Every structure is written in C-alpha cells, then in structure tokens.
Amino acid sequence: MAQNSLARRGELNGWLFVAPALILLGLFMIYPILWSLWMSFQVGRGMNWSFGGFANIMRLAQDPVFLRALTNTLVFLAIQVPIMLILALLFANALNDSKLWGRALFRTAIFLPCVTSLVAYSVIFRSMFGQDGVINQMLLALHIISNPIPWLADPFWAKVVIISAITWRWTGYNMIFYLAAMQNIDRSIYEAARIDGVPAWARFWHITVPMLKPVILFTTVISTIGTLQLFDEPNLITSGGAPSDSTLTLSLYIYNLSFKFMPSFGYAATVSYVIVVLVGIISFLQFLAARDRRA
C-alpha cells in the first residue's frame, strides 16, 4: 500500500510539473486551432457571422483571387525549393573539403543571410531590383541588356525577384544541415572509393547523396512548409503581391481577408486550412517517395 501511495504521489507531482506547460500549450495552440476550424464554417463580414456549412469551401473554386494565390504559391514551391536545396547540397559538398582555403569564412558568408533582418534585406532587394537599381545598372554597363528590366512591374520578373530573395536567404540554412550530416560520414568510405578509382562526381552521387537521404527529406519537408506559408517577401518586396497579384500567396491572401479588406474571418480560416491540407498531402508524397524500396 505504501508503495502504491508513493507511486501515485510521484505521478501527481509529475503532472503538477508539466501542468503549466500543458495549460499554455492548450491556451495558445490547441484552442486557436479548434477555434479556426469552427470559424472555417462561418460566413459573414466583420464580427457578424453565422454558420454557413460548406459555403466557404464551395466559394474557393469560384474565387479567382484564391486560385491565383494558390497557383503562385505552387509555382514558388515547384521552382524555388529544388533550386535552393540543390545549391545548399553543392555548397555543403564543396565546403566539406578539408583542403579548401578559408572554408570557415565561406561557411559564415553563405549562412549569414538567414540571420539578417527580414525587413532590412527586403528593402535592399526592393532597391536593388528597382527600375534604376544596381542590378539594371550593372546589366546595362555589361551590355547584357539594352533597356532596364521592369523587375517589380512585370509579373514574370517579379516572381524571379521573390524566388531569388528566398533562395538567397535560406540556402545557407539548409547547407548547415547537409554539412553537419556530411561530417558524420565515415571518411574511410570515400578513401576506399578513391582507391578503387571512383571519380569525384560518382562518389558524391552514389555515396554522399544516399547517406544524406534522411536529412534531404527533412530539409525538403521544412522548406515545403515554409514556402507554402510564404508571406514576408511578397508583402515587403512587391508591396503585397504586385503587380496584378502575380506574387500574391495564400498566406498573404489570408492576411488581406482578415485585416486589409472587409474582414471575412470565416473564409480566411477556410483558406488557411487549404495550406494545412497542402502541407499534409505534399509531405506524405515526399515521405512516400523517400521510403526505402526493398525487393
């Protein structure tokens, strides 16, 4: 009996220790999630809403702005994420060479963008890619172009600027994961392959990449989630999705529905769950594609 009482007291003490964290978790995470799910079935403007069933879901297919935001977000995902991860992998492989001079300096330089101020770097990118910005001036000086490129006024080039900005900011972040994983690979494997006459590109493709498979999957998933939630760069660099909503993303559209236009919190919550569904589906497909296939 004494042992049972002592065990119950220990269990109670354990719950008391974690209770503050559980309360905060429920208050600031679980409750907002449940509230937003309930709100996704509400229709109305401002604080005047009522239950509308699946009306918001039906509205999605008929909303051209939502479809444009969804298309833009998927374009950013399909183009930017592969470019960023491939660059991160190549940089990590190059900087993993112990014979490279100044590799610590190069690592710092490539990683530095992801710790810079978001607002500051967005303002700089907006200035650099302006009509009279340094990018156009440099291209004109090199005679690569004859007229300034309307980077922020043309839908295609505006997307290029956003993709360039995100790639510049987050490539170094993913590179650190790859570099840390590469340093845990046994060097004797590379030495054996080198002795057998395996060229450098084959060692990279058949040794490095397969052994980094879990890390590549991890960075792919977190990069996918981050890109589907893209908000800051379109908001700061292209002034909220300009020109003509060509850089409008789902997160930016949710912000507009909630705070910029006449508030439609129920429909904004519905759009937010589109991101949840996309993250779930794409992450599942990525895990499915990355799983081991054994005969």
C-alpha positions in Angstrom: 0.0 0.0 0.0 2.8 2.4 0.9 4.5 1.7 -2.5 1.3 2.3 -4.4 0.7 5.6 -2.5 4.3 6.7 -3.2 3.8 5.9 -6.9 0.6 7.8 -7.1 2.2 10.8 -5.3 5.1 10.7 -7.7 2.7 10.6 -10.7 0.7 13.5 -9.3 3.9 15.5 -8.8 4.9 14.8 -12.4 1.6 16.1 -13.7 1.9 19.2 -11.5 5.3 19.9 -13.0 4.1 19.7 -16.6 0.7 21.3 -15.9 1.8 24.9 -16.6 3.3 23.9 -20.0 0.2 21.9 -20.9 -2.1 24.8 -20.0 -0.1 27.3 -22.1 0.0 24.7 -25.0 -3.7 24.3 -24.8 -4.4 28.0 -24.5 -2.1 29.3 -27.3 -2.0 26.3 -29.7 -4.8 23.8 -29.3 -7.6 26.3 -28.6 -6.7 28.6 -31.6 -6.6 25.5 -33.9 -10.1 24.3 -32.8 -11.4 27.9 -33.0 -10.1 28.4 -36.5 -11.6 25.1 -37.6 -15.0 26.2 -36.2 -14.6 29.6 -37.9 -14.0 28.0 -41.2 -17.7 27.0 -41.3 -18.9 30.6 -40.6 -19.9 33.1 -43.2 -20.4 36.9 -42.8 -18.4 40.1 -42.6 -16.6 41.6 -39.6 -17.9 40.3 -36.3 -21.3 39.4 -37.8 -21.1 35.8 -38.8 -23.3 32.7 -38.8 -23.0 29.1 -39.6 -22.7 28.5 -43.3 -21.8 24.8 -43.6 -19.7 24.2 -46.6 -20.4 27.5 -48.2 -16.8 28.7 -47.8 -15.4 25.5 -49.3 -17.7 26.0 -52.3 -16.6 29.6 -52.6 -12.9 28.5 -53.1 -13.5 27.1 -56.5 -15.3 30.3 -57.6 -12.7 32.8 -56.2 -10.3 33.9 -58.9 -8.0 35.7 -56.4 -7.7 32.5 -54.3 -6.9 30.4 -57.4 -4.3 33.0 -58.5 -2.8 32.9 -55.0 -2.8 29.1 -55.0 -1.1 29.0 -58.4 1.6 31.5 -57.4 2.3 29.6 -54.2 2.7 26.3 -56.1 4.9 27.9 -58.7 7.2 29.2 -55.9 7.2 25.8 -54.3 8.0 23.9 -57.6 10.8 26.2 -58.7 12.4 27.7 -55.6 12.6 24.7 -53.3 14.5 22.4 -55.7 16.9 25.2 -56.7 17.6 26.1 -53.0 18.2 22.5 -51.9 20.4 21.7 -54.8 22.5 24.8 -54.2 22.7 24.0 -50.5 23.8 20.5 -51.2 26.5 21.6 -53.7 27.8 24.3 -51.3 27.9 21.8 -48.4 29.8 19.3 -50.5 32.4 22.0 -51.6 32.8 23.4 -48.1 33.3 19.9 -46.6 36.7 19.7 -48.3 39.3 20.0 -45.6 41.8 21.2 -48.2 39.7 24.3 -49.1 41.3 27.5 -48.0 39.1 29.8 -45.9 36.2 27.4 -45.7 35.1 28.8 -42.3 34.8 32.2 -43.9 32.8 30.8 -46.8 30.5 28.9 -44.5 29.8 32.1 -42.5 29.2 34.1 -45.6 26.7 31.7 -47.0 24.9 31.2 -43.7 24.8 34.9 -42.8 21.7 35.8 -44.9 19.4 33.7 -42.8 20.2 35.6 -39.7 19.9 39.1 -41.3 16.9 41.3 -40.6 14.0 40.3 -42.8 12.8 43.9 -43.3 16.3 45.2 -44.0 17.1 42.6 -46.6 13.7 43.0 -48.3 14.2 46.8 -48.5 17.6 46.2 -50.0 16.3 43.7 -52.6 13.5 46.1 -53.5 16.1 48.9 -54.1 18.5 46.6 -56.0 15.8 45.4 -58.4 14.2 48.8 -58.9 14.0 50.4 -62.3 17.2 52.4 -61.6 18.6 49.8 -59.2 22.1 48.4 -59.1 21.1 45.2 -60.9 19.8 47.1 -64.0 22.8 49.4 -63.9 25.2 46.5 -63.8 23.5 44.7 -66.7 23.4 47.8 -68.8 27.1 48.5 -68.1 28.0 45.0 -69.2 25.8 45.4 -72.3 23.8 42.3 -71.4 20.5 44.3 -71.8 19.7 47.4 -73.8 16.8 48.6 -71.7 16.2 48.3 -68.0 14.2 45.2 -66.9 11.0 46.1 -65.1 11.7 43.6 -62.3 8.9 44.7 -59.9 6.4 45.8 -62.6 6.3 42.7 -64.7 4.6 39.5 -63.4 7.3 37.1 -64.6 10.3 39.2 -63.4 8.5 39.9 -60.0 8.3 36.2 -59.4 12.0 35.9 -60.3 12.9 38.5 -57.7 10.9 36.7 -55.0 12.5 33.4 -55.8 15.9 35.0 -55.8 15.3 36.6 -52.4 14.1 33.4 -50.8 16.9 31.4 -52.2 19.5 33.9 -51.1 18.1 33.9 -47.6 17.5 30.2 -46.9 20.2 28.3 -48.9 22.8 28.7 -46.1 20.3 27.5 -43.5 19.8 24.2 -45.4 23.5 24.0 -46.2 24.3 23.8 -42.4 22.2 20.6 -42.1 23.9 19.0 -45.1 27.3 20.0 -43.9 26.7 18.6 -40.4 25.5 15.3 -41.8 28.4 15.0 -44.3 30.9 15.4 -41.4 29.4 12.3 -39.8 30.0 10.1 -42.8 33.0 7.8 -42.3 35.9 9.1 -44.3 37.1 5.6 -44.9 34.2 5.0 -47.3 35.5 7.9 -49.5 39.1 6.7 -49.3 38.1 3.2 -50.4 36.1 4.5 -53.3 39.0 6.8 -54.3 41.4 3.9 -54.2 39.1 1.9 -56.4 39.2 4.8 -59.0 35.7 6.1 -58.4 35.6 9.7 -59.8 34.5 12.6 -57.5 31.1 13.1 -59.1 30.3 9.4 -58.7 31.4 9.5 -55.0 29.1 12.4 -54.5 26.1 10.9 -56.3 26.5 7.3 -55.1 27.9 7.8 -51.6 27.1 11.3 -50.3 23.6 11.7 -51.6 22.2 8.3 -50.4 23.7 8.7 -47.0 22.2 12.2 -46.7 18.7 10.8 -47.6 17.1 11.4 -44.2 18.5 14.9 -44.0 17.4 15.7 -47.5 13.9 14.5 -46.7 13.9 16.7 -43.6 15.0 19.8 -45.4 12.6 19.2 -48.2 9.7 18.9 -45.8 10.5 22.1 -43.8 11.3 24.0 -47.0 7.9 22.9 -48.4 6.1 24.1 -45.3 8.0 27.4 -45.2 7.3 28.1 -48.9 3.6 27.2 -48.6 3.4 29.8 -45.8 5.3 32.4 -47.7 4.3 35.9 -46.6 7.0 38.3 -45.8 8.9 38.7 -49.1 5.8 39.3 -51.3 4.5 41.7 -48.7 7.6 43.7 -48.3 9.3 43.5 -51.8 6.4 43.6 -54.1 4.0 45.6 -51.9 1.6 42.9 -51.1 1.6 40.8 -54.3 2.0 43.3 -57.0 1.9 43.6 -60.0 -1.7 42.4 -60.6 -1.5 39.8 -57.8 1.3 37.9 -59.7 3.2 37.4 -56.4 0.2 37.0 -54.1 0.5 33.9 -51.9 -2.0 32.0 -49.8 -0.7 33.5 -46.6 -0.8 37.0 -47.9 -4.4 36.4 -49.2 -5.4 35.2 -45.7 -3.9 38.5 -44.2 -5.8 40.5 -46.8 -9.1 38.8 -46.0 -8.6 39.3 -42.3 -7.1 42.8 -42.0 -6.9 44.6 -45.3 -10.2 44.1 -46.9 -13.6 44.0 -45.2 -12.8 41.2 -42.6 -14.0 37.8 -43.6 -12.6 35.7 -40.8 -14.5 32.5 -41.7 -13.4 32.5 -45.3 -9.8 33.4 -44.2 -9.8 30.4 -41.8 -11.0 28.2 -44.7 -8.1 29.4 -46.9 -5.7 28.7 -44.0 -6.9 25.1 -43.9 -6.1 24.8 -47.6 -2.4 25.3 -46.6 -2.8 22.6 -43.9 -4.2 20.2 -46.5 -1.4 21.0 -49.0 1.3 20.6 -46.3 -0.2 17.2 -45.4 -0.5 15.9 -48.9 2.9 17.1 -50.2 4.7 15.9 -47.1 3.1 12.5 -47.4 4.1 12.2 -51.0 7.7 13.3 -50.1 7.8 10.6 -47.4 6.4 8.1 -49.8 8.9 8.9 -52.5 11.8 8.8 -50.0 11.0 5.5 -48.3 13.3 2.5 -48.8 12.3 0.2 -51.6 13.5 -3.3 -50.9 12.9 -6.2 -53.1 
